[in-house]
Amino acid sequence: MAHFMDIHKNMKGLTKDQLLEAHNQDLANEQGTGVHFQKAWGDPTSGWVFCLSEGPNREAIQQVHRRSGHPADEIFEVPVSVE
């Protein structure tokens, strides 16, 4: 399964609770898509939100975000990682 980092650019003023709610919407809408959202980060000042997920392709990631009401502005596959 491929890993993806996506960016949402218009979420200025986002609170931690709102980020959690958006992440939970993605988790609820990922059923049956082969997508799993792992983590989300947000910057309320810039309005940028970053989501780490795994799934079959970019289109599947975007499909879940659209169902949740917040399509991503950009989605990048991240084939190399370290911990």
PDB file of N, CA, C and O in Angstrom:
ATOM      1  N   MET A   1       0.851  -1.173   0.000  1.00  0.00           N
ATOM      2  CA  MET A   1       0.000   0.000   0.000  1.00  0.00           C
ATOM      3  C   MET A   1       0.900   1.241   0.000  1.00  0.00           C
ATOM      4  O   MET A   1       1.868   1.317   0.757  1.00  0.00           O
ATOM      5  N   ALA A   2       0.574   2.192  -0.843  1.00  0.00           N
ATOM      6  CA  ALA A   2       1.353   3.429  -0.958  1.00  0.00           C
ATOM      7  C   ALA A   2       0.969   4.412   0.143  1.00  0.00           C
ATOM      8  O   ALA A   2      -0.149   4.384   0.659  1.00  0.00           O
ATOM      9  N   HIS A   3       1.917   5.283   0.493  1.00  0.00           N
ATOM     10  CA  HIS A   3       1.679   6.342   1.476  1.00  0.00           C
ATOM     11  C   HIS A   3       1.556   7.688   0.759  1.00  0.00           C
ATOM     12  O   HIS A   3       2.208   7.934  -0.256  1.00  0.00           O
ATOM     13  N   PHE A   4       0.705   8.549   1.313  1.00  0.00           N
ATOM     14  CA  PHE A   4       0.433   9.850   0.714  1.00  0.00           C
ATOM     15  C   PHE A   4       0.417  10.932   1.791  1.00  0.00           C
ATOM     16  O   PHE A   4       0.005  10.697   2.927  1.00  0.00           O
ATOM     17  N   MET A   5       0.878  12.128   1.406  1.00  0.00           N
ATOM     18  CA  MET A   5       0.752  13.323   2.236  1.00  0.00           C
ATOM     19  C   MET A   5      -0.077  14.295   1.413  1.00  0.00           C
ATOM     20  O   MET A   5       0.259  14.607   0.271  1.00  0.00           O
ATOM     21  N   ASP A   6      -1.163  14.768   2.008  1.00  0.00           N
ATOM     22  CA  ASP A   6      -1.958  15.746   1.273  1.00  0.00           C
ATOM     23  C   ASP A   6      -2.036  17.042   2.048  1.00  0.00           C
ATOM     24  O   ASP A   6      -1.795  17.095   3.255  1.00  0.00           O
ATOM     25  N   ILE A   7      -2.388  18.104   1.301  1.00  0.00           N
ATOM     26  CA  ILE A   7      -2.417  19.460   1.853  1.00  0.00           C
ATOM     27  C   ILE A   7      -3.771  20.089   1.555  1.00  0.00           C
ATOM     28  O   ILE A   7      -4.287  20.019   0.439  1.00  0.00           O
ATOM     29  N   HIS A   8      -4.324  20.702   2.587  1.00  0.00           N
ATOM     30  CA  HIS A   8      -5.527  21.539   2.477  1.00  0.00           C
ATOM     31  C   HIS A   8      -5.063  22.950   2.824  1.00  0.00           C
ATOM     32  O   HIS A   8      -4.423  23.145   3.857  1.00  0.00           O
ATOM     33  N   LYS A   9      -5.373  23.939   1.983  1.00  0.00           N
ATOM     34  CA  LYS A   9      -4.780  25.270   2.146  1.00  0.00           C
ATOM     35  C   LYS A   9      -5.718  26.353   2.666  1.00  0.00           C
ATOM     36  O   LYS A   9      -5.271  27.485   2.854  1.00  0.00           O
ATOM     37  N   ASN A  10      -6.969  26.070   2.903  1.00  0.00           N
ATOM     38  CA  ASN A  10      -7.900  27.148   3.253  1.00  0.00           C
ATOM     39  C   ASN A  10      -8.633  26.867   4.556  1.00  0.00           C
ATOM     40  O   ASN A  10      -9.861  26.922   4.602  1.00  0.00           O
ATOM     41  N   MET A  11      -7.890  26.566   5.612  1.00  0.00           N
ATOM     42  CA  MET A  11      -8.519  26.242   6.889  1.00  0.00           C
ATOM     43  C   MET A  11      -8.006  27.157   8.002  1.00  0.00           C
ATOM     44  O   MET A  11      -7.708  26.695   9.103  1.00  0.00           O
ATOM     45  N   LYS A  12      -7.906  28.455   7.709  1.00  0.00           N
ATOM     46  CA  LYS A  12      -7.439  29.411   8.719  1.00  0.00           C
ATOM     47  C   LYS A  12      -8.360  29.403   9.928  1.00  0.00           C
ATOM     48  O   LYS A  12      -9.581  29.310   9.800  1.00  0.00           O
ATOM     49  N   GLY A  13      -7.752  29.504  11.101  1.00  0.00           N
ATOM     50  CA  GLY A  13      -8.519  29.542  12.334  1.00  0.00           C
ATOM     51  C   GLY A  13      -8.967  28.181  12.832  1.00  0.00           C
ATOM     52  O   GLY A  13      -9.684  28.093  13.829  1.00  0.00           O
ATOM     53  N   LEU A  14      -8.559  27.129  12.158  1.00  0.00           N
ATOM     54  CA  LEU A  14      -8.930  25.774  12.537  1.00  0.00           C
ATOM     55  C   LEU A  14      -8.496  25.470  13.971  1.00  0.00           C
ATOM     56  O   LEU A  14      -7.356  25.743  14.348  1.00  0.00           O
ATOM     57  N   THR A  15      -9.392  24.914  14.756  1.00  0.00           N
ATOM     58  CA  THR A  15      -9.062  24.523  16.133  1.00  0.00           C
ATOM     59  C   THR A  15      -8.680  23.044  16.164  1.00  0.00           C
ATOM     60  O   THR A  15      -8.911  22.307  15.205  1.00  0.00           O
ATOM     61  N   LYS A  16      -8.099  22.634  17.272  1.00  0.00           N
ATOM     62  CA  LYS A  16      -7.745  21.221  17.442  1.00  0.00           C
ATOM     63  C   LYS A  16      -8.998  20.351  17.362  1.00  0.00           C
ATOM     64  O   LYS A  16      -8.971  19.282  16.751  1.00  0.00           O
ATOM     65  N   ASP A  17     -10.085  20.794  17.968  1.00  0.00           N
ATOM     66  CA  ASP A  17     -11.338  20.028  17.919  1.00  0.00           C
ATOM     67  C   ASP A  17     -11.877  19.913  16.492  1.00  0.00           C
ATOM     68  O   ASP A  17     -12.386  18.861  16.105  1.00  0.00           O
ATOM     69  N   GLN A  18     -11.769  20.983  15.714  1.00  0.00           N
ATOM     70  CA  GLN A  18     -12.233  20.940  14.326  1.00  0.00           C
ATOM     71  C   GLN A  18     -11.358  20.011  13.479  1.00  0.00           C
ATOM     72  O   GLN A  18     -11.860  19.301  12.607  1.00  0.00           O
ATOM     73  N   LEU A  19     -10.041  20.022  13.744  1.00  0.00           N
ATOM     74  CA  LEU A  19      -9.140  19.112  13.040  1.00  0.00           C
ATOM     75  C   LEU A  19      -9.482  17.666  13.387  1.00  0.00           C
ATOM     76  O   LEU A  19      -9.515  16.806  12.508  1.00  0.00           O
ATOM     77  N   LEU A  20      -9.735  17.400  14.656  1.00  0.00           N
ATOM     78  CA  LEU A  20     -10.118  16.056  15.076  1.00  0.00           C
ATOM     79  C   LEU A  20     -11.426  15.631  14.413  1.00  0.00           C
ATOM     80  O   LEU A  20     -11.554  14.488  13.974  1.00  0.00           O
ATOM     81  N   GLU A  21     -12.388  16.533  14.339  1.00  0.00           N
ATOM     82  CA  GLU A  21     -13.669  16.224  13.698  1.00  0.00           C
ATOM     83  C   GLU A  21     -13.471  15.897  12.217  1.00  0.00           C
ATOM     84  O   GLU A  21     -14.062  14.943  11.712  1.00  0.00           O
ATOM     85  N   ALA A  22     -12.647  16.680  11.517  1.00  0.00           N
ATOM     86  CA  ALA A  22     -12.380  16.427  10.099  1.00  0.00           C
ATOM     87  C   ALA A  22     -11.671  15.086   9.915  1.00  0.00           C
ATOM     88  O   ALA A  22     -11.997  14.328   9.001  1.00  0.00           O
ATOM     89  N   HIS A  23     -10.707  14.797  10.779  1.00  0.00           N
ATOM     90  CA  HIS A  23      -9.988  13.524  10.713  1.00  0.00           C
ATOM     91  C   HIS A  23     -10.953  12.360  10.969  1.00  0.00           C
ATOM     92  O   HIS A  23     -10.898  11.341  10.280  1.00  0.00           O
ATOM     93  N   ASN A  24     -11.819  12.512  11.944  1.00  0.00           N
ATOM     94  CA  ASN A  24     -12.804  11.461  12.239  1.00  0.00           C
ATOM     95  C   ASN A  24     -13.785  11.258  11.080  1.00  0.00           C
ATOM     96  O   ASN A  24     -14.225  10.134  10.836  1.00  0.00           O
ATOM     97  N   GLN A  25     -14.130  12.331  10.367  1.00  0.00           N
ATOM     98  CA  GLN A  25     -14.983  12.196   9.183  1.00  0.00           C
ATOM     99  C   GLN A  25     -14.276  11.357   8.120  1.00  0.00           C
ATOM    100  O   GLN A  25     -14.888  10.494   7.491  1.00  0.00           O
ATOM    101  N   ASP A  26     -12.978  11.619   7.926  1.00  0.00           N
ATOM    102  CA  ASP A  26     -12.218  10.819   6.970  1.00  0.00           C
ATOM    103  C   ASP A  26     -12.193   9.351   7.391  1.00  0.00           C
ATOM    104  O   ASP A  26     -12.382   8.463   6.559  1.00  0.00           O
ATOM    105  N   LEU A  27     -11.962   9.097   8.668  1.00  0.00           N
ATOM    106  CA  LEU A  27     -11.936   7.710   9.148  1.00  0.00           C
ATOM    107  C   LEU A  27     -13.275   7.023   8.907  1.00  0.00           C
ATOM    108  O   LEU A  27     -13.311   5.855   8.520  1.00  0.00           O
ATOM    109  N   ALA A  28     -14.367   7.733   9.132  1.00  0.00           N
ATOM    110  CA  ALA A  28     -15.692   7.155   8.933  1.00  0.00           C
ATOM    111  C   ALA A  28     -15.976   6.888   7.455  1.00  0.00           C
ATOM    112  O   ALA A  28     -16.686   5.939   7.122  1.00  0.00           O
ATOM    113  N   ASN A  29     -15.428   7.718   6.572  1.00  0.00           N
ATOM    114  CA  ASN A  29     -15.713   7.603   5.143  1.00  0.00           C
ATOM    115  C   ASN A  29     -14.715   6.733   4.379  1.00  0.00           C
ATOM    116  O   ASN A  29     -14.880   6.523   3.177  1.00  0.00           O
ATOM    117  N   GLU A  30     -13.692   6.229   5.051  1.00  0.00           N
ATOM    118  CA  GLU A  30     -12.696   5.417   4.351  1.00  0.00           C
ATOM    119  C   GLU A  30     -13.124   3.962   4.189  1.00  0.00           C
ATOM    120  O   GLU A  30     -12.474   3.209   3.463  1.00  0.00           O
ATOM    121  N   GLN A  31     -14.190   3.558   4.840  1.00  0.00           N
ATOM    122  CA  GLN A  31     -14.653   2.171   4.779  1.00  0.00           C
ATOM    123  C   GLN A  31     -14.854   1.713   3.339  1.00  0.00           C
ATOM    124  O   GLN A  31     -15.538   2.376   2.559  1.00  0.00           O
ATOM    125  N   GLY A  32     -14.256   0.579   2.992  1.00  0.00           N
ATOM    126  CA  GLY A  32     -14.435  -0.007   1.676  1.00  0.00           C
ATOM    127  C   GLY A  32     -13.659   0.636   0.544  1.00  0.00           C
ATOM    128  O   GLY A  32     -13.848   0.267  -0.615  1.00  0.00           O
ATOM    129  N   THR A  33     -12.781   1.598   0.852  1.00  0.00           N
ATOM    130  CA  THR A  33     -12.044   2.308  -0.193  1.00  0.00           C
ATOM    131  C   THR A  33     -10.594   1.846  -0.314  1.00  0.00           C
ATOM    132  O   THR A  33      -9.923   2.176  -1.291  1.00  0.00           O
ATOM    133  N   GLY A  34     -10.103   1.090   0.663  1.00  0.00           N
ATOM    134  CA  GLY A  34      -8.699   0.714   0.688  1.00  0.00           C
ATOM    135  C   GLY A  34      -7.809   1.817   1.218  1.00  0.00           C
ATOM    136  O   GLY A  34      -6.584   1.703   1.168  1.00  0.00           O
ATOM    137  N   VAL A  35      -8.410   2.893   1.729  1.00  0.00           N
ATOM    138  CA  VAL A  35      -7.677   4.044   2.254  1.00  0.00           C
ATOM    139  C   VAL A  35      -7.701   4.004   3.772  1.00  0.00           C
ATOM    140  O   VAL A  35      -8.699   3.611   4.376  1.00  0.00           O
ATOM    141  N   HIS A  36      -6.590   4.414   4.389  1.00  0.00           N
ATOM    142  CA  HIS A  36      -6.571   4.605   5.839  1.00  0.00           C
ATOM    143  C   HIS A  36      -5.817   5.887   6.160  1.00  0.00           C
ATOM    144  O   HIS A  36      -4.641   6.035   5.826  1.00  0.00           O
ATOM    145  N   PHE A  37      -6.517   6.811   6.815  1.00  0.00           N
ATOM    146  CA  PHE A  37      -5.899   8.057   7.254  1.00  0.00           C
ATOM    147  C   PHE A  37      -5.224   7.812   8.598  1.00  0.00           C
ATOM    148  O   PHE A  37      -5.860   7.370   9.554  1.00  0.00           O
ATOM    149  N   GLN A  38      -3.920   8.107   8.657  1.00  0.00           N
ATOM    150  CA  GLN A  38      -3.117   7.790   9.825  1.00  0.00           C
ATOM    151  C   GLN A  38      -2.966   8.954  10.799  1.00  0.00           C
ATOM    152  O   GLN A  38      -3.025   8.756  12.012  1.00  0.00           O
ATOM    153  N   LYS A  39      -2.775  10.154  10.283  1.00  0.00           N
ATOM    154  CA  LYS A  39      -2.510  11.287  11.159  1.00  0.00           C
ATOM    155  C   LYS A  39      -2.800  12.580  10.412  1.00  0.00           C
ATOM    156  O   LYS A  39      -2.740  12.628   9.183  1.00  0.00           O
ATOM    157  N   ALA A  40      -3.114  13.630  11.170  1.00  0.00           N
ATOM    158  CA  ALA A  40      -3.346  14.947  10.583  1.00  0.00           C
ATOM    159  C   ALA A  40      -2.683  16.013  11.446  1.00  0.00           C
ATOM    160  O   ALA A  40      -2.640  15.901  12.671  1.00  0.00           O
ATOM    161  N   TRP A  41      -2.166  17.049  10.787  1.00  0.00           N
ATOM    162  CA  TRP A  41      -1.557  18.189  11.462  1.00  0.00           C
ATOM    163  C   TRP A  41      -2.168  19.447  10.877  1.00  0.00           C
ATOM    164  O   TRP A  41      -2.558  19.461   9.709  1.00  0.00           O
ATOM    165  N   GLY A  42      -2.255  20.495  11.664  1.00  0.00           N
ATOM    166  CA  GLY A  42      -2.804  21.741  11.152  1.00  0.00           C
ATOM    167  C   GLY A  42      -2.113  22.962  11.711  1.00  0.00           C
ATOM    168  O   GLY A  42      -1.602  22.941  12.831  1.00  0.00           O
ATOM    169  N   ASP A  43      -2.098  24.025  10.929  1.00  0.00           N
ATOM    170  CA  ASP A  43      -1.582  25.323  11.351  1.00  0.00           C
ATOM    171  C   ASP A  43      -2.704  26.340  11.195  1.00  0.00           C
ATOM    172  O   ASP A  43      -2.998  26.766  10.079  1.00  0.00           O
ATOM    173  N   PRO A  44      -3.338  26.736  12.306  1.00  0.00           N
ATOM    174  CA  PRO A  44      -4.471  27.656  12.218  1.00  0.00           C
ATOM    175  C   PRO A  44      -4.107  29.026  11.653  1.00  0.00           C
ATOM    176  O   PRO A  44      -4.973  29.717  11.117  1.00  0.00           O
ATOM    177  N   THR A  45      -2.847  29.430  11.763  1.00  0.00           N
ATOM    178  CA  THR A  45      -2.425  30.742  11.265  1.00  0.00           C
ATOM    179  C   THR A  45      -2.354  30.753   9.741  1.00  0.00           C
ATOM    180  O   THR A  45      -2.891  31.658   9.102  1.00  0.00           O
ATOM    181  N   SER A  46      -1.700  29.763   9.159  1.00  0.00           N
ATOM    182  CA  SER A  46      -1.587  29.700   7.694  1.00  0.00           C
ATOM    183  C   SER A  46      -2.832  29.105   7.053  1.00  0.00           C
ATOM    184  O   SER A  46      -3.132  29.376   5.890  1.00  0.00           O
ATOM    185  N   GLY A  47      -3.560  28.288   7.822  1.00  0.00           N
ATOM    186  CA  GLY A  47      -4.721  27.600   7.290  1.00  0.00           C
ATOM    187  C   GLY A  47      -4.380  26.307   6.572  1.00  0.00           C
ATOM    188  O   GLY A  47      -5.234  25.712   5.915  1.00  0.00           O
ATOM    189  N   TRP A  48      -3.135  25.873   6.696  1.00  0.00           N
ATOM    190  CA  TRP A  48      -2.715  24.639   6.037  1.00  0.00           C
ATOM    191  C   TRP A  48      -2.923  23.453   6.958  1.00  0.00           C
ATOM    192  O   TRP A  48      -2.620  23.511   8.150  1.00  0.00           O
ATOM    193  N   VAL A  49      -3.447  22.369   6.383  1.00  0.00           N
ATOM    194  CA  VAL A  49      -3.622  21.100   7.090  1.00  0.00           C
ATOM    195  C   VAL A  49      -2.937  20.024   6.257  1.00  0.00           C
ATOM    196  O   VAL A  49      -3.041  20.010   5.031  1.00  0.00           O
ATOM    197  N   PHE A  50      -2.234  19.120   6.944  1.00  0.00           N
ATOM    198  CA  PHE A  50      -1.511  18.033   6.307  1.00  0.00           C
ATOM    199  C   PHE A  50      -2.069  16.712   6.822  1.00  0.00           C
ATOM    200  O   PHE A  50      -2.267  16.545   8.025  1.00  0.00           O
ATOM    201  N   CYS A  51      -2.323  15.776   5.912  1.00  0.00           N
ATOM    202  CA  CYS A  51      -2.833  14.459   6.290  1.00  0.00           C
ATOM    203  C   CYS A  51      -1.912  13.379   5.736  1.00  0.00           C
ATOM    204  O   CYS A  51      -1.529  13.409   4.567  1.00  0.00           O
ATOM    205  N   LEU A  52      -1.563  12.427   6.596  1.00  0.00           N
ATOM    206  CA  LEU A  52      -0.795  11.263   6.180  1.00  0.00           C
ATOM    207  C   LEU A  52      -1.759  10.091   6.069  1.00  0.00           C
ATOM    208  O   LEU A  52      -2.540   9.820   6.982  1.00  0.00           O
ATOM    209  N   SER A  53      -1.691   9.403   4.935  1.00  0.00           N
ATOM    210  CA  SER A  53      -2.598   8.279   4.720  1.00  0.00           C
ATOM    211  C   SER A  53      -1.903   7.206   3.907  1.00  0.00           C
ATOM    212  O   SER A  53      -0.808   7.404   3.380  1.00  0.00           O
ATOM    213  N   GLU A  54      -2.568   6.066   3.820  1.00  0.00           N
ATOM    214  CA  GLU A  54      -2.127   5.024   2.912  1.00  0.00           C
ATOM    215  C   GLU A  54      -3.327   4.593   2.101  1.00  0.00           C
ATOM    216  O   GLU A  54      -4.464   4.625   2.574  1.00  0.00           O
ATOM    217  N   GLY A  55      -3.058   4.190   0.876  1.00  0.00           N
ATOM    218  CA  GLY A  55      -4.145   3.779   0.015  1.00  0.00           C
ATOM    219  C   GLY A  55      -3.633   3.343  -1.336  1.00  0.00           C
ATOM    220  O   GLY A  55      -2.428   3.350  -1.585  1.00  0.00           O
ATOM    221  N   PRO A  56      -4.548   2.964  -2.209  1.00  0.00           N
ATOM    222  CA  PRO A  56      -4.140   2.445  -3.515  1.00  0.00           C
ATOM    223  C   PRO A  56      -3.629   3.514  -4.478  1.00  0.00           C
ATOM    224  O   PRO A  56      -2.765   3.234  -5.309  1.00  0.00           O
ATOM    225  N   ASN A  57      -4.163   4.759  -4.375  1.00  0.00           N
ATOM    226  CA  ASN A  57      -3.761   5.827  -5.299  1.00  0.00           C
ATOM    227  C   ASN A  57      -4.300   7.173  -4.821  1.00  0.00           C
ATOM    228  O   ASN A  57      -5.094   7.240  -3.883  1.00  0.00           O
ATOM    229  N   ARG A  58      -3.857   8.242  -5.480  1.00  0.00           N
ATOM    230  CA  ARG A  58      -4.286   9.605  -5.124  1.00  0.00           C
ATOM    231  C   ARG A  58      -5.802   9.780  -5.239  1.00  0.00           C
ATOM    232  O   ARG A  58      -6.435  10.432  -4.407  1.00  0.00           O
ATOM    233  N   GLU A  59      -6.363   9.184  -6.287  1.00  0.00           N
ATOM    234  CA  GLU A  59      -7.797   9.349  -6.524  1.00  0.00           C
ATOM    235  C   GLU A  59      -8.623   8.786  -5.365  1.00  0.00           C
ATOM    236  O   GLU A  59      -9.642   9.367  -4.992  1.00  0.00           O
ATOM    237  N   ALA A  60      -8.192   7.669  -4.801  1.00  0.00           N
ATOM    238  CA  ALA A  60      -8.915   7.078  -3.665  1.00  0.00           C
ATOM    239  C   ALA A  60      -8.830   7.987  -2.439  1.00  0.00           C
ATOM    240  O   ALA A  60      -9.806   8.135  -1.703  1.00  0.00           O
ATOM    241  N   ILE A  61      -7.664   8.594  -2.223  1.00  0.00           N
ATOM    242  CA  ILE A  61      -7.490   9.526  -1.101  1.00  0.00           C
ATOM    243  C   ILE A  61      -8.440  10.709  -1.281  1.00  0.00           C
ATOM    244  O   ILE A  61      -9.152  11.096  -0.354  1.00  0.00           O
ATOM    245  N   GLN A  62      -8.440  11.277  -2.489  1.00  0.00           N
ATOM    246  CA  GLN A  62      -9.290  12.441  -2.751  1.00  0.00           C
ATOM    247  C   GLN A  62     -10.768  12.084  -2.634  1.00  0.00           C
ATOM    248  O   GLN A  62     -11.563  12.896  -2.161  1.00  0.00           O
ATOM    249  N   GLN A  63     -11.138  10.898  -3.053  1.00  0.00           N
ATOM    250  CA  GLN A  63     -12.540  10.467  -2.972  1.00  0.00           C
ATOM    251  C   GLN A  63     -13.026  10.501  -1.518  1.00  0.00           C
ATOM    252  O   GLN A  63     -14.133  10.968  -1.246  1.00  0.00           O
ATOM    253  N   VAL A  64     -12.210  10.013  -0.594  1.00  0.00           N
ATOM    254  CA  VAL A  64     -12.599  10.023   0.821  1.00  0.00           C
ATOM    255  C   VAL A  64     -12.699  11.456   1.317  1.00  0.00           C
ATOM    256  O   VAL A  64     -13.664  11.813   1.992  1.00  0.00           O
ATOM    257  N   HIS A  65     -11.710  12.281   0.989  1.00  0.00           N
ATOM    258  CA  HIS A  65     -11.760  13.688   1.420  1.00  0.00           C
ATOM    259  C   HIS A  65     -13.005  14.394   0.872  1.00  0.00           C
ATOM    260  O   HIS A  65     -13.629  15.185   1.579  1.00  0.00           O
ATOM    261  N   ARG A  66     -13.364  14.116  -0.365  1.00  0.00           N
ATOM    262  CA  ARG A  66     -14.575  14.740  -0.941  1.00  0.00           C
ATOM    263  C   ARG A  66     -15.825  14.302  -0.180  1.00  0.00           C
ATOM    264  O   ARG A  66     -16.689  15.123   0.128  1.00  0.00           O
ATOM    265  N   ARG A  67     -15.916  13.009   0.120  1.00  0.00           N
ATOM    266  CA  ARG A  67     -17.062  12.506   0.898  1.00  0.00           C
ATOM    267  C   ARG A  67     -17.144  13.210   2.247  1.00  0.00           C
ATOM    268  O   ARG A  67     -18.234  13.438   2.772  1.00  0.00           O
ATOM    269  N   SER A  68     -15.992  13.550   2.800  1.00  0.00           N
ATOM    270  CA  SER A  68     -15.941  14.191   4.114  1.00  0.00           C
ATOM    271  C   SER A  68     -16.182  15.695   4.037  1.00  0.00           C
ATOM    272  O   SER A  68     -16.333  16.355   5.065  1.00  0.00           O
ATOM    273  N   GLY A  69     -16.219  16.235   2.827  1.00  0.00           N
ATOM    274  CA  GLY A  69     -16.518  17.655   2.657  1.00  0.00           C
ATOM    275  C   GLY A  69     -15.306  18.554   2.647  1.00  0.00           C
ATOM    276  O   GLY A  69     -15.450  19.773   2.737  1.00  0.00           O
ATOM    277  N   HIS A  70     -14.114  17.991   2.541  1.00  0.00           N
ATOM    278  CA  HIS A  70     -12.904  18.826   2.495  1.00  0.00           C
ATOM    279  C   HIS A  70     -11.863  18.226   1.539  1.00  0.00           C
ATOM    280  O   HIS A  70     -10.880  17.629   1.978  1.00  0.00           O
ATOM    281  N   PRO A  71     -12.093  18.391   0.223  1.00  0.00           N
ATOM    282  CA  PRO A  71     -11.129  17.863  -0.748  1.00  0.00           C
ATOM    283  C   PRO A  71      -9.755  18.497  -0.558  1.00  0.00           C
ATOM    284  O   PRO A  71      -9.634  19.662  -0.176  1.00  0.00           O
ATOM    285  N   ALA A  72      -8.731  17.709  -0.831  1.00  0.00           N
ATOM    286  CA  ALA A  72      -7.354  18.190  -0.697  1.00  0.00           C
ATOM    287  C   ALA A  72      -6.995  19.093  -1.873  1.00  0.00           C
ATOM    288  O   ALA A  72      -7.480  18.899  -2.988  1.00  0.00           O
ATOM    289  N   ASP A  73      -6.141  20.081  -1.612  1.00  0.00           N
ATOM    290  CA  ASP A  73      -5.633  20.943  -2.674  1.00  0.00           C
ATOM    291  C   ASP A  73      -4.507  20.258  -3.443  1.00  0.00           C
ATOM    292  O   ASP A  73      -4.371  20.439  -4.653  1.00  0.00           O
ATOM    293  N   GLU A  74      -3.703  19.473  -2.734  1.00  0.00           N
ATOM    294  CA  GLU A  74      -2.601  18.745  -3.353  1.00  0.00           C
ATOM    295  C   GLU A  74      -2.435  17.409  -2.637  1.00  0.00           C
ATOM    296  O   GLU A  74      -2.657  17.311  -1.430  1.00  0.00           O
ATOM    297  N   ILE A  75      -2.044  16.383  -3.387  1.00  0.00           N
ATOM    298  CA  ILE A  75      -1.781  15.060  -2.817  1.00  0.00           C
ATOM    299  C   ILE A  75      -0.468  14.558  -3.402  1.00  0.00           C
ATOM    300  O   ILE A  75      -0.293  14.516  -4.620  1.00  0.00           O
ATOM    301  N   PHE A  76       0.449  14.179  -2.521  1.00  0.00           N
ATOM    302  CA  PHE A  76       1.760  13.698  -2.932  1.00  0.00           C
ATOM    303  C   PHE A  76       1.958  12.265  -2.461  1.00  0.00           C
ATOM    304  O   PHE A  76       1.694  11.947  -1.302  1.00  0.00           O
ATOM    305  N   GLU A  77       2.418  11.405  -3.353  1.00  0.00           N
ATOM    306  CA  GLU A  77       2.827  10.070  -2.927  1.00  0.00           C
ATOM    307  C   GLU A  77       4.207  10.209  -2.286  1.00  0.00           C
ATOM    308  O   GLU A  77       5.065  10.927  -2.800  1.00  0.00           O
ATOM    309  N   VAL A  78       4.419   9.516  -1.159  1.00  0.00           N
ATOM    310  CA  VAL A  78       5.702   9.559  -0.457  1.00  0.00           C
ATOM    311  C   VAL A  78       6.253   8.135  -0.373  1.00  0.00           C
ATOM    312  O   VAL A  78       6.020   7.428   0.607  1.00  0.00           O
ATOM    313  N   PRO A  79       6.992   7.719  -1.418  1.00  0.00           N
ATOM    314  CA  PRO A  79       7.446   6.337  -1.497  1.00  0.00           C
ATOM    315  C   PRO A  79       8.617   5.980  -0.580  1.00  0.00           C
ATOM    316  O   PRO A  79       8.905   4.799  -0.389  1.00  0.00           O
ATOM    317  N   VAL A  80       9.298   6.977  -0.008  1.00  0.00           N
ATOM    318  CA  VAL A  80      10.452   6.719   0.848  1.00  0.00           C
ATOM    319  C   VAL A  80      10.226   7.376   2.201  1.00  0.00           C
ATOM    320  O   VAL A  80       9.865   8.552   2.266  1.00  0.00           O
ATOM    321  N   SER A  81      10.435   6.622   3.294  1.00  0.00           N
ATOM    322  CA  SER A  81      10.305   7.203   4.627  1.00  0.00           C
ATOM    323  C   SER A  81      11.278   6.528   5.589  1.00  0.00           C
ATOM    324  O   SER A  81      11.761   5.426   5.330  1.00  0.00           O
ATOM    325  N   VAL A  82      11.555   7.198   6.692  1.00  0.00           N
ATOM    326  CA  VAL A  82      12.384   6.661   7.767  1.00  0.00           C
ATOM    327  C   VAL A  82      11.739   7.043   9.085  1.00  0.00           C
ATOM    328  O   VAL A  82      10.955   7.990   9.155  1.00  0.00           O
ATOM    329  N   GLU A  83      12.070   6.307  10.120  1.00  0.00           N
ATOM    330  CA  GLU A  83      11.572   6.633  11.461  1.00  0.00           C
ATOM    331  C   GLU A  83      12.723   6.640  12.434  1.00  0.00           C
ATOM    332  O   GLU A  83      12.525   6.892  13.622  1.00  0.00           O
TER     333      GLU A  83
END
